[in-house]
C-alpha cells in the first residue's frame, strides 16, 4: 500500500503574528487517496498481521460514517484481503456514501444493534463473531491498538523534531499515544478530543505511554461531541479553506484547528513557539 509524501504548509494569520507564534500543518490527508491521514499509519502494522494470518481477513468495527471502516475497506481491497465491518445500528436499504464505498470495496457489512455494539470488546460478543465468520484478525473500533500506536510512533519519529508543540485531533487515542511515544520528550504533544467528556481517554493513552508526561489532552473543543458540530465550526471551516486553501472536516481536524486558533488568541502558547499540527484526513466525512 503505497505512501505518498506529504507537504508541510505554514498557516498565516494576523492573530498568529500578533502572538509571535508560527503554525505549520502537515497535510497527511494527501498521503493516500483513500487510506488517508492517520489511518494509513494506524493500519500499517495491523495489515501486516492480516498478511501473516492464514485467513487473510480483517474484522473491525465502526459507525455508519466511520472513517476507519472506509479506510480499512480500501486498504484490504488494495492488498487483496477480505474485510468485515461490524456496523453499529440497523441496516438501511439506501447506504450512505461511506458504507456504500466500503461495500463497493468488498467489505462485508454486519449490522448489530446499538445495545449489542456496546459489548463489542467482550469475550462473548467476539465469540459470536468467530462462530459466524470463522477466523480473522480483529482490529478495534477506530483501529487503536498496540499496532496502531507503533505505526503512529514511526510517523512521529519521521517528523521535524524542532517544533515546540505537536498537535493532533483525538478520537480513540491511538494516534496521540503514538505521537507521544515517537516525538522528542522535550517537546509538548497536544491532543484535541473530538469526544464530549472523553471519559477514560487520558488513562488509556497513559497506559500506552506509561513513562511519558510531555502531553496534554484538551477537551474544550468537541463542539457538542463526536460527529456533532455547530454553525460556528462550519463557518470556521469554510473560512479556513478560503483563507488557506486547505479543506478540513468537522469531525476531527476542523475542531483541532479551531481550538489552536482560540488557544493562540488566549495566549496559551509562549511567544516565539512553533506548532506542528497534523491533518489526519477523513475528508470523505466533510459536511
Secondary structure as the mmCIF struct_conf table of DSSP 4:
data_model
#
loop_
_struct_conf.conf_type_id
_struct_conf.id
_struct_conf.beg_label_comp_id
_struct_conf.beg_label_asym_id
_struct_conf.beg_label_seq_id
_struct_conf.end_label_comp_id
_struct_conf.end_label_asym_id
_struct_conf.end_label_seq_id
STRN STRN1 UNK A 8 UNK A 11
HELX_RH_AL_P HELX_RH_AL_P1 UNK A 14 UNK A 19
TURN_TY1_P TURN_TY1_P1 UNK A 20 UNK A 20
STRN STRN2 UNK A 22 UNK A 26
HELX_RH_3T_P HELX_RH_3T_P1 UNK A 28 UNK A 30
BEND BEND1 UNK A 31 UNK A 31
BEND BEND2 UNK A 33 UNK A 35
TURN_TY1_P TURN_TY1_P2 UNK A 37 UNK A 37
HELX_RH_AL_P HELX_RH_AL_P2 UNK A 38 UNK A 52
BEND BEND3 UNK A 53 UNK A 53
TURN_TY1_P TURN_TY1_P3 UNK A 54 UNK A 55
STRN STRN3 UNK A 57 UNK A 62
TURN_TY1_P TURN_TY1_P4 UNK A 64 UNK A 65
HELX_RH_AL_P HELX_RH_AL_P3 UNK A 67 UNK A 79
TURN_TY1_P TURN_TY1_P5 UNK A 80 UNK A 80
STRN STRN4 UNK A 82 UNK A 88
BEND BEND4 UNK A 89 UNK A 89
BEND BEND5 UNK A 93 UNK A 94
HELX_RH_AL_P HELX_RH_AL_P4 UNK A 97 UNK A 104
TURN_TY1_P TURN_TY1_P6 UNK A 105 UNK A 106
HELX_LH_PP_P HELX_LH_PP_P1 UNK A 107 UNK A 107
STRN STRN5 UNK A 108 UNK A 112
HELX_RH_AL_P HELX_RH_AL_P5 UNK A 114 UNK A 117
TURN_TY1_P TURN_TY1_P7 UNK A 118 UNK A 121
BEND BEND6 UNK A 122 UNK A 122
HELX_RH_AL_P HELX_RH_AL_P6 UNK A 123 UNK A 133
BEND BEND7 UNK A 135 UNK A 135
STRN STRN6 UNK A 137 UNK A 138
HELX_RH_3T_P HELX_RH_3T_P2 UNK A 141 UNK A 143
BEND BEND8 UNK A 145 UNK A 145
HELX_RH_AL_P HELX_RH_AL_P7 UNK A 146 UNK A 157
TURN_TY1_P TURN_TY1_P8 UNK A 158 UNK A 158
BEND BEND9 UNK A 159 UNK A 159
TURN_TY1_P TURN_TY1_P9 UNK A 161 UNK A 162
BEND BEND10 UNK A 164 UNK A 164
STRN STRN7 UNK A 165 UNK A 170
BEND BEND11 UNK A 171 UNK A 173
HELX_RH_AL_P HELX_RH_AL_P8 UNK A 174 UNK A 182
BEND BEND12 UNK A 183 UNK A 183
TURN_TY1_P TURN_TY1_P10 UNK A 185 UNK A 186
BEND BEND13 UNK A 187 UNK A 187
STRN STRN8 UNK A 188 UNK A 193
BEND BEND14 UNK A 195 UNK A 197
TURN_TY1_P TURN_TY1_P11 UNK A 199 UNK A 200
HELX_RH_AL_P HELX_RH_AL_P9 UNK A 201 UNK A 208
TURN_TY1_P TURN_TY1_P12 UNK A 209 UNK A 211
BEND BEND15 UNK A 214 UNK A 214
STRN STRN9 UNK A 215 UNK A 218
BEND BEND16 UNK A 220 UNK A 220
TURN_TY1_P TURN_TY1_P13 UNK A 223 UNK A 224
BEND BEND17 UNK A 225 UNK A 225
TURN_TY1_P TURN_TY1_P14 UNK A 226 UNK A 227
HELX_RH_AL_P HELX_RH_AL_P10 UNK A 231 UNK A 244
BEND BEND18 UNK A 245 UNK A 245
TURN_TY1_P TURN_TY1_P15 UNK A 250 UNK A 252
HELX_RH_AL_P HELX_RH_AL_P11 UNK A 253 UNK A 266
TURN_TY1_P TURN_TY1_P16 UNK A 267 UNK A 267
BEND BEND19 UNK A 269 UNK A 269
HELX_LH_PP_P HELX_LH_PP_P2 UNK A 270 UNK A 270
TURN_TY1_P TURN_TY1_P17 UNK A 271 UNK A 272
STRN STRN10 UNK A 274 UNK A 278
HELX_RH_3T_P HELX_RH_3T_P3 UNK A 283 UNK A 285
#
